[in-house]
Amino acid sequence: MIQQKLFSDNTICQQNPLTGRRVGFVGQFKNRAALVRKVKEFGASEKSKEGLTRDTQILVIGKDVKQDVMNRLLCYEHDGWKPLKITENELENIFKGHYSGYETPAVMKKQISIDMSYYNWNPPAFTDGDDEDTGVRCSSPLVYDDDNPIYGMEIFVPNRPDTDMGILRQIIGNFGGYANVEYFDETNVIMLSAKTLQLLEQGVKDEVITEIERQYNASSANFFNCQFTSEPEFINWVKQRLERFPDRSTLALLKRYMDCM
């Protein structure tokens, strides 16, 4: 037994999927404390413990997980932090030496892949638990109502070929928004063209979407908090707004924009 403890466990720790990984536990287990001890014996990070954090690499999901925890997991995954999710039985399989299919990167890196679920994202409420950024929530779609939803917002308005996007950006400026030609960490709103949105609905990503993914994934930001909207939605809101509150300058810009369409 002493030889097995001295030699066998060291070999296991060098080769098994738990080695150096942060393992979290959520829900009910037969003996959670014993499982936490055992994953550490298998070489898991000393930070492995009860609960879920953004840098959890392997998440063991037990029974009766609280909805608050599942909501937090959904938001983490939305932000690109996607742990390997396994059951207690699958964890026991690892303990028994069945390692295939449970591999994770040595370093946790965020990775978003934008689809229509991002455009229509409705963030569930949750408590951030042990995270430093308590109370941070993912963004929901931009909602146009009686208020001015773009006032003070940093808005990414991608260029479109053969189109004077300066007109659209000036309209945004007239309503107090800050229109930018590039996406960056401080971006609050992403305004997609009708074509980009139509392609995304078909499951196709154009260069606008892939560039947003690339820049966010390479950035130091922990949260993808951008709200989405589209040019047609914004222009429709502008038209309705101008019917109620006419403004000669913005009306002239709107006419120029419509003439270019």
N, C-alpha and C positions, 0 to 999 in steps of 0.2 A: 504493500500500500504506500509505503514511503517512497519507493522508487517511482511508482505511478504518479504520485504527487509532484515529485521532483522533475520528472522528465516528460510524462505524457501531457500534462496540462500545458507545459510550455510549448509543445508542438501544436496543440490545439489552438492556443492563443495566437500563434503566428499565422494560422491558416484559415480560421473560421470567420464567417461574415460579421461577427460581433466585435472583432479586434479593433480597438481604437475608436469604435463608434459610440455615439451618444444614444442610448436606448431609453425611451420613455414608456410609461405604463398608464393607461387610462381605463376606467371601468372597474368591475369587480373580478377578483381572481381567488382561487382556492387559497393561495398563500403568496401574496404580493411581495412581502419582505424576502422570502426565500428566492423568488425569481430575480429580484434586484441583485441579491448577493451572488446568485449563480451567473448572471450575465457578466458581472465584474470578474468572477473567476475565469470566465471564458475570454477575458481581455477587453471587455467593454470599458468605455471611458468612466472615470470616477464621477463624472457629472451625470451618469445614468441614474435615473430616479423616477419616482412617481410623477406623473404629469407630462405636459407637452410644452415645448418651447420652439422658437423658430429654428434653432439649430439641432433639433431632434432628428437623427438620421434614420432610426428604426423605431416605429411606434407599435407597441403591442396593445391590441385592443381587446379588452375583456367584455364582460356582460354589463348591461344596464349603464352604458356611458351617458353621462349627463348631456343634455342638449346644448348647454353653454360650451362644453368642451368640443362637441362636434361642430358648432358654429365657429369656434376659434380655428379649428382645423380647416374648415372650408375657406376662411379668410386667409390663413397662412398659405394654403395651396393657390389661392387667387393671386397672392403676392409672389408666387414662384417658389415658396419653401415647401417641398413635397417629400415628406418622409416615406420610407418603405413601410407599408401598413401590413402587419401580420397578426395572426391569432395566437392564443396561448398554445394551441396544438402545434402550430408551425414553429413556434419558439422551441417547443420540446423536440421537434424534428431536427433543429439546429444542434441542440444539446446531444442528440443521438448521432450526429455526424453527417446529416443530410444538408449539404451547404448550397447545392445548385439552386439558382433562382432567388437567392436572398442577398445577392451582392449589392453593395452601395458604394458610391464614391468615397474616397478617404477624407475629402473635405466637402462639407455641405455648401452647395452653391445654388443661388436662386435661379429659376428658369421658368419664365412665363411663355405661354404659347397662346396668342390672342385668337379667340373665335367670337361668335356672336354672344356667348355667355358673358364676355367682358362688356360688350356694348349694352347688354340688358341687365347687367349685374345689379342685384338687389341685396346689399350686405346684411347678413343676419347680425343681431346684437350679441355681443359676448364680452367677457371680462378678460383682460390681458394676462391675468395671473401673475407669473413670475417675471414677465417681460419688463424691460425698462420703460417702454413707451406705453404706459397704462392709458387706456381710453382711446387709443388710435383706432379709427374705423376705416374700412375700405370705402371708396366713393361709389355713389349710385349714379345712374344716368342723369344728365342735366335736365331739369324740369322747367319748362317755360310756363309762367303764370303771370299774374298781375305785377309781380315784382320784376326786378331786372337781374336775372341770374348770372349775367356775364360781367357785372360791374366789379372791377378790381381783379379779375381773373387773368392768369397767364394762359393764353389760348394758342395751341399749335394749329396753324392753318397751312397745310402742305401746299406746295406749288403744284399747279396743273399745267400740262403742256398747252401752249398757244392760248393762254388765258391770263388776263391782267388781274392777278390776285390782290394787287394793291387796292383795288376798289372795295373788295370784301373786307380787307383788313382795316380800311378807313371807316367802313360802316361799323365794324366792331369797336373801333376807337371812339366813334361818336356816342356809343353806349357805355363808355368807360372801361372797356376791356383792353387788354394788351395782346395784340396779335403778333405771333412770332413765326418765322419761316422754318424754325427747327424745333424739335422736341428736346427738352432738357429736364433735369431733375425737378425743377420748380414748376413745371407745367401743371396746370390745374385741369384744363379741358382740352380734349383732342377733337377737332372738327373734321369729320371725314366727308369727302366728296360723295355724291350719289353713286358714282361708279365704284369707288373703293368699297362702299357699304354693300352694294349689290354683289360684288365679287365675294365679300366676306360671308354674305348670306348663302352663297353657293359653296362655301368651304374653301375658297381660293384667297390667298394672301398676296396682295401686290407689294411693291417696294415700300410703300408708306407703312404698312403693318409690320413688315419684316425689319424695317429700320427702327421702329419703336421698340420692338422686341430686343433687337441687338443692343440698343443704347441702354435700355433699362437693365437687361441682364448683365451688362458690363459695368454698370454704375455701382456706387456704394449705398444706394437707397435700399431700405428694408421694406418699403411699402409701395405698391402700385396704386396710388390714390387718385389717378386721373379719372375724370368724368368724360363720357363720350357724348357727342352730339353729331349732327350732320348738317351740311350746308342747307339742304331743303328745309329741315326743321327750323334752323335759325332764320332763314329768309322768310318763311311763313310767319314766324313770330314778329319779325321786323314789320312786315306788311300790316299785321293786326295792330301792332303798337302805333304805327304811324297813322292809322285810321282814327285812333283815339287821341293821339298827341302829335299832330302834324309838325314836321320839321323840314323846312325848305332844303337845307343842305343834305340831310339824309335821304329825302325824297329824290333829289337829283342823283345822288350816288346809287340809289336803288334802281333808278331807271337805266343808268349806265351799266350796272351789273346785269340787268335783265336783257339789255340789248346785246350783251356779249354771250349770252347763253345760246 
